[in-house]
Amino acid sequence: MSTATTTRFYQWTVSLRDPGLRERWRRIAKDFIRHHRNPLNNLLHAVATPLGVSGVLALLAVLDVRWALAAAMVYAAALWFAVPIVAWVPSVLCLSAGTAVAAWATQIDASPLWAIAAIVVGYGLQDVSHWLCGESTLQGDYTRSDATLGQKVFSFAEHCFYQLPLTALACVRVNTSPLELLVRRKRVLPTHLDSAQAADDLRRIRDWADTQCQHATQSVHWWQESLPGEVRQSFAALAEDSQMLRSIRRHHGPAFAVRPVLRMNELYVTGPPKTSTSDTVFYTPHIDGPWAVWPCSSVYRCMLAASENPLVTTHFPMDGAGEKQTAHRLETGHAVAFDFNRELHYITRKPAAEYLAESGDAVDSGADQAIPTRVNLKLHFVAYPKKLPWLGQTLAAATTAYDRRAREWFLETLQPKTLLEKSKAKLILGCTNLFDKVASHAGWSNVTMLIVLAAITIPFIGYWAFVFATAYVHYAIYLATMRHRGGVSYGHFVRDAIFFKAVSMTQLFVLYAISGPAWWSIAIAAAGFSISALAALRLGKLRTYYGSELGVIPGSKETRFPYGWLPHPMIAGSVIGLIGMLVATTIGQPLGWLIIGHIVCYTWVLAQEMSHPQ
């Protein structure tokens, strides 16, 4: 965020009544945000801080629940004069929830020990969060300062007083909000090695590869350790090039370490397209590795071109869409890194005859022989939290083991002759297609999330807990992505939004249907959702899912019905449909609350769209 934007943000948040309080809030808010830029850190604080507040209120409720209520009201009143409304409202909501928890604990005669435990865990979790995310603490600043003991005690008391609204501020602020964790950022990272040393290393590798296979009829691979003498040394230097390491570090931030994965590295010469061998997989959308659900860590494959490349283009269909489809035709010194276990990609190859015709050369039966050999280095890096090195090391080992075994299968099926070899080739292509379908339409991490949620909620809490846990995820994805705007991996965003909306609305419609609604309720609901569906049809998929707002396609105004007749017809139609469902439902029952939650979320999405017009 730019300095000007930051200044405007703080000016907006400090519209307080007293100049002295306003200045105090501005100072501590700036200091707090400086230590809380990581969305994961703020997410953990959003759990830890309310937990600690609930513990304090529960301790007071041991004396008398009225003490807890009075303390919450006094604290809320004090915050009213000390913090802006953007931080005060969520603080009051947290205090209300904490008071309810304290009252409930009193009713069931819970031991005071759980309240003490909540305070200790809440405080400790904040320190663990800072350690995990690699961010220093605000408390560490003043405890290590040269201030007197009295000044340090005052700073600690001030910190405790402001902790709840400061946490709320960090959670609603763009770029530090936990919603950022739902944003699918671009993970296809291009770079260019422009140093003289890199150019010499690439030339040496290219010359050697050309002598080994001047006109390849199929893909050829060499592991890094199998390369001879100087070629291996040049490869090793490129495998640890600081430019490529820097591009991945920038993407993940200072809390992450990036290290080479040398045993996966290989030199690769592209062969012509095949239709019945494992070479075909390169021309089919595919993901290189199986560990898509591995948490917090990523292995990157970096394709570095060591030669001219007039024919072959690498496409990343999930990284963009429409006119902003992501594709790279890599030539000498150009590289692109992508997630080995998560990013769909494939290559296309321009026919040699077409290339020669465009370049003005004669076309004959040996046209393929006139095309430069495409030589690529496949370099690999693992990114992981600095505080959890074992997580990255284990992923690197698992990915390496898979990659080397997959290479053996690949080589066995390059020229299949026996029935077994042909069956293996078909199995490779079939598994690739299946993995692609799940990755492109659902997402392995999304499917895993649903399975884990179902396993946690349904047996121990009940099915309704699963319903509420999955009902509003797609709204959060909309809100997070529209707040973030730049650098969004559009295909992943649309996939996630459609998947979770399908899960949410399927459950809602089924639960509504089995509740036995009246015909007039069904008629209102059908009319509302029909308007919404027609509006989506008019816009098309890309415009429906914010393609214009995210810069994927040019903006345009829709005038066909229901546009021009109803403001924001997609949202308005859905809200009408939900109201039709609600009027035939008992509001105090779970289904009633579920529908109300959908209406509130649609209202929130509408408010964001109106505040950020295209």
N, C-alpha and C positions, 0 to 999 in steps of 0.2 A: 504494500500500500504506500502511495506517495506521501511526502511530507504534507502537501496541501490537503490531501484527502484525510490524513490523520488529524490535522488541525481542525478541519470542518467537523469530523466525527466527534472530537472532544467538545467542540463548541456546542454541538447538538445535545450532548449528554449532560451538560453542566448548567442547564437553565434552572438554577436554584435561587432560593429567595435571599440568602445572605451572602454578600461577596466573600466574606472570610471562609464560610463553609464551602462555597463554590471553588475557591482556590485550593482549599485543603483536599477536596474530592478530586480535583483535576490532578494534583500532584500525586496522590496515592494511586489513582487510577492508571496514570502513565507508568508509574513504577511497577504496578501489578501486571499490567499487560506486557511489559518488557520481559517478565518472568513466566508468562503464560501465553505463548504464541502457538504452541502445539495443540491442535484440536483434541488429540487423545488425552493429553494432560488435563484439558478443561472438561472432557467427558468424565474422567475419573474424579475430578473435583466436584462435578455436578452430582456425583454419588456420595462422595466423602463428606462434603460440607453439610448437606441436609441430614446426613446420618448423625454427624456430631451435634447439630442443633436439636434433633429429635432426642438424643441422649440427654442433653442439658434440660430440656423441657420435661422429660420423663423423670429425671431426678427431682425436679421441683414438684412434680405431681405426686411423688411419694409423700411429701408433706401434706399437700392438698392440691387437687386438680385446679382449683381456682388460682393458686400461685402460678401454675404454668400458663394459664390463660392470661393472667394479669401481666406476666413477664413478656409474653408474646405481643400483647397489645401495646405495652410501653415501648418495647423495642421497635415495633412497626411505626409508632408515632414519632420516635426519635429519628428513624431513618427517613421519614417523610420530610423532615427539615434538613436532612444531611445529604441525600442522594437524589439524582434525577429520576423521573417517573419510569424510564426504561429499565432501571435497576430496582426500583421500589416495588413494582407490581410483581415480578417473579419472587422477590424476597418475601412479600406478604403471602403469596400462595404457598411458599415453602414453610413459612411459620404456621399457617393454617393446617397444613398436612402434619407438621410436627406436633402441634397441639392435639390433633385428632389421635395420633399414635400414642401420645402420652396418656390421653384419657382412656383409650382402649387398654393400655397396659395396666392402668389402675383398676379397671373393671375386672380383669382376669387375675388380679393380684400377682402380677409378674414381679420377680425379684429385682431389687435395685441394681443388682450386678449386671443385668443386661444393658441398663442405661449407661453404666460406667464403661462397659465393653464397647458400646456404640460410640462413646466419646473417644476412647483410645483408638479404636479401629478407624474412625473417621479422621482423626489427626494423623495416624500412621499411614493411612492410605494416601494422603496428600504427599507425604515425603516419598513414599514408594513411587507415586506417579511422576514426581520431579526426577527421581533417579532413573526411572525407566525411559523417560522422554529426553533425558539429557539437558534439562533446564534447571538453572539455579533457582533458589527460593528467595522470596522477598524477605522472609525472616532472616535468612543468612546474611543479607545486606546490612541490616542494622545491628545484628548480634556481633558481627565481625568488625564493625566500625569503631572509631575512637571515642564514641559518645560515652557519657557517664552512665552508671548503672540506672539512675533515675530516668534518663532519656531513653534508654533501651526498654525499660519497663513501660514507659509511656507509649513508645512505638509499638510494643507488643499488644498493649491494650487497644490502641487505635486500629491495629491490624485485625484483631479479633472483632471489633465493632463493625468494621467495614467488610469483613471476609465474605459474608453472604451476598451483599449487593455486588461486590467485586467479582465474585464467581458468576453471578447472573450476567454482569456486563460482558465478561469474557465469552460467555456462552451465546450471547445474542450478537456479538460483533462479527462482521464479515471477516473471513479468513482465519479467525480463531475459534469459531463456533464448532461444536461437535458435529453439526450438520455437514461440515466439510469432509468428514469421514465417508459420507455417502456419495460424494462427487467422484465420478469416474474420470480421472484426469488422463490426458494423453500419455501413453507409455511407449510410444514409438519415438525414439530419440535420435535424430540425425546429427552427425558431426562431420568434420573434415580435417584430416591430418595434413597440415601444410608445412611441416618442418622439412629441412633438407635431409636430415637423418632418416625420417620416415619414408621420404621418397626413395632414398638409396636402398633401404630395407625392402620396400615393395618391389623395386626393380629387380633386386637379386632373387627374390622369391618367384617373381613372374618368369624371369629368364629360365630358372631351373624347371618350373612347371611346364614351360613350353617345350623344353627338351624331352620331357617325360611323355607328354601326350600332345603332340602338335595339333592333331585333329581328332578330338575325342568323339567316340560314337556312343558313349554312355558316361554317366557321372563317375568321377574318380576322386578318391579321398585318401589323405595321409594324416595320421595322427601327428601331433606336434613332435612327440618324442621319437618318431620314426624318420624325421627329416635329417638329412646329412649336415654335418659341420656348420659352415657359415650360414646356410639357409635356416637351420634351426636357431642359430643365435639371432638372426634378423627377426625371425618369427617371435622369439621370446621377448625381444625388445618391444615389438608392437603389441604383444599380449599384455604388457604392463604400461602402455602409453598413458601419460598423465591426462591427456586431453579427453580420452574416452572415459577414464575413471571419473574425471571432473563432471562430465555431462550427466552421469548416473547419480553422483553425489548431489548435484544441484536438484535433481528431481526428487530425491528422498529427503533431503534436509540434513542438518548437522547432527541429528540423533542417530544417523545411520552410518555404518562402515561399508565400504565397497572393496572387495578383494577378487583377484583373478581366480578362475577355476581351470587350472592348466590341463588337467587330464581330459577335459572335454574338447580342447582346442584341436582344430584340424584345418588342413589345406584342402580346398574343394574346387574341382573343375567341372563346370556344368556341361552335361551332355544334351543331345537333341531330345525332343519330347518322345515318350513312349506311350503305348496304349494298353499294354498287358504285363507290365513289370512294375516293381516297386518304385522305379523312377517316376511313374505317373503321379505319385503322391505330391511331388513338388508343384505340379500344375493343378492340384486340388486344394481348396481351402483346408488348412490343417493346423494343429497345434503340435509343437515339437515334443513336449513333455507331459506326463500324466499328473503332476503334483499341483493342480490348480487350486486346491483348497488349503495349501500350506499357509499357516498364518504368519503375518508380519514380515516375511522375507520373500525375496524374488531372485531367481537366476535369470540373467540377461544373456541372450545370444547377440553378438555384435557382428554383423556382416560387413567386412572391410574389403573393398575392391582393390585388387592389385593389377588390374588390366583395363583396357578399353572394354566397353560393354554397349554395343550399338543395338542389341536385340532384346535383352532380358530385363523385365521390370518386375519388381517385387511389390505386391499389393497387400494392404492391411485393411480388409473390408469393414472391420468393427471400429477402426480409429476415426473414420469420417463417414460422409454420405453425400450423395448428390454431387454438386460441383466441387465439393471439398473432399472427395475421395482421396485417401492417403496412398500414395504410390511413390516408389523411388527406383530410378534407373541409376544404379551406382557405377561410377567410373573411378579411375585410379585415385586413391586417397580419400574417397568418400565412404562414409560408414553410416549404418543405422543399427541402433540397439533396440531390442524388443524383449518382452517377457517370454522366456522359453516355455513356460508352463501355462501361459494364459492368452497369448496373442495369436489370433487366427491370421494366417498369411498364405499366399501362394504366388507363383510366378507365371507370367505370360511371356511368350517368345514370338517376336516378329519373324515371319518367314524370311529365310535368307534371300530368296528371289525378290521379295518386295523391298528389302533393304538395299540390295544392289541396284534395283531399278531406280530407287529414290536417289541414290548416290551417283547415278549415271554410268555405272559399270556394266559390262556385258553379263547377261544371265545365261548360264549353261547348266549342264547336268551336274557339274562339280561346284555349284554355287556355294554349298555349305563349306567347302574347303577354303573359300576366300574370306571367311568370317573370322575375326580374331577370337582366340580361345578366351572364354570368360574364367578368370582365376579369382577366387575369393578366399579370404581368411575367415574362418568361423572362430571368433574369440568369445570367451565366456566370463562372466563376472557374477558374483553373488552379493546382494545388498541385504543387510540385516541390522537390527538395532544393536548399537555398540554395547549395551548392557546385557544383551542376550546372544553372545557369539555362538553358543552351542546350537541355537536355532538355525542360524545361517550355515554353520558347518555341516549339520545333519542334512539340510536341504541340498547343499552342494554335493554331499556324498551320495544321496539317494538319486539325484538327477544325473550324476556322473555314471552310476551303475546302470541306470536305465538307458542312457544315451549310448554307452558302449555295447550293451546287449542288443539294442535296437539296430545299431550299425551292423552287427553280425548278421541279423535277420535280413537287413536291407541288401547286403552284399550277396547273400545266398539267393536272393530272388531278383537280382538285376537281369539275369538271363535265364529265366526258369525253363527247365527242360522236362524234368520228371513231374509226375502227378503231385508229389509232395511239395516240390518247389512252387508249382503253379498254385497249389492250395494255400501255401504260405503267402504268396503275392496277393491273392484275393483276400486273405484274412487281414493283411496289412491295410489294404485299400478299404475293406469293409469297416474295420475298427476306426480308421481315420474318418470315414464319413459319419459314423455314429457319434464319435467324439465331437466332430464339427457340428452336428445337429444340436446336440445338447448345449455346447458352448455358445452357439449363435442364437438359440431361441430361449434358453433358460439360464445358462451359466452354472457351472459346477459349484461355485461358492454359494450361489443362491439356493440351489437344490439342497446342498449340505446344511445351510442355515435353517431351512424348513424342517429337515429331518431332526436336527438337534432341538429346535423349538418344540416340535411335536413330542420328542422323547422326554423333555423336561416338564412340559406343561400338562399334557393330557393325562398321564398316569398319576401325577402328584397333585395337580390343582384342578384339572378338569378341562373339557374341550373348549369352554368359553374363554379360558385363558389363552389358548392357542388362537382363537378367533380374534380376540382383541390385540394380541401380539403381532398378527399379520395384517390387520385390517387397514392400517394407515401408513404402511411403509412407503407406498408409491407417492403419497402426498409429500412425505419428507424428502424423497428423491427429487420431486419437482422443485420444491422450495430451495433445497441445497444447491441444485444445479443452476437455477435461475439467479441465485445470489452470487454464485461463483463466476458464471458466464465464460470467461476466457479459458482456453486450454482444455476444453472438455472433450473426452473421447465419445463422440456423439452416438456411434453404434452401440457401445456398451450402455450408455444412458438410456437409449430407447428400449433396448432389450430388458434391462432391469425394471424400468417403469411399466412396460407391458406385462412382464411376468408377474410382478407383485400386484398389479391391478387385477389381472386375471384371477389370481388366488383370492384376493380380497372380495371382488364382486361376485365370484362364483359362490363363495360361502354365504354372502349376504343374500343373494337371490334364492338359494336353496333354503336357508333358514326362514326367509320371508314366505316362500311357497308352502313349507310344511306348517306354518303358523295358521293356515286357513284364512287368508284375507278375504274381505268382501269384494264383490265384483267392481264396485265403484272405486275402491282403493287400487285394484289392479288396473283399471282404466286410466286413473290419474298417473300412476307410475309408468304405464306403458307409453302414455302421451309424452311425459317428460323425458324419458330415456330415448324415445324415438327422435325428439328434437335434438338431443345431444348427439345421437348417432348420425343424424343427417348433417349436422354441423361439422362433425369429424370427417364425414365423407366429402363434403364440399372442400375442406381444407387439404385433405390428403394426409398421408402419414407424416411427412416431414414437417409440414406446417403445424399439424396437430401437436406434435411433440417439440415445439419451440425451435424448429429448424431456422426460422427467420431471426428470432431473437439471439440464437447462438451462432449466427453467422454462417450456417451451413448452406442456406439458399437465400437468394435475394428476397427482400420483403415485398409483399403485394397485398392489396386490399381486396377482400372478398365481399361481393354485393348480392350474391344469390341467396334466396330464402334458405335458412332462417336469419341470415345476416341482413342487416338493414331493417329487420322487423323486431328483433329482440336483442338487447345488449348482452354481449358475451353469451351467445346461445348455447355453447357447449356446457359451460358451468351452470347457467340458468336452467337448462333442460334437466341436467342431473339433479339439481336441487329440487326442482318441481317433482321429479320422480321420487326422490327420497321423502319429500313431504307427503306424497301420496301413500308411500309405504308406512310413514310414521303415524298418520291419522287413524290407521286401523290397527295400531300396535299399542300395547300397554307401555307407557313411557318408563315406568319404574322397573320394567323387566330388562334383562340383558339385551334383547333385540332392540328395544327402544333406545337404550343408551348407545348401542352400536350405530344406529341410524343417525342419532344426534351428533355423534362423533364425526361421521362422514360429512354432515352439513357444516359443522364447524370447520373442518379441514378444507372443504370447497370454498368457504368464505375466506379463509386465510389465503388460499391460492389466488382467489379473485383480487383480494387486497394487494397482494404482491404484484400481480399483473398490472393493476391500475397504477401502482406507484412506480413501476418500471415499464412504461410504454415502449413499444418497439421504435 
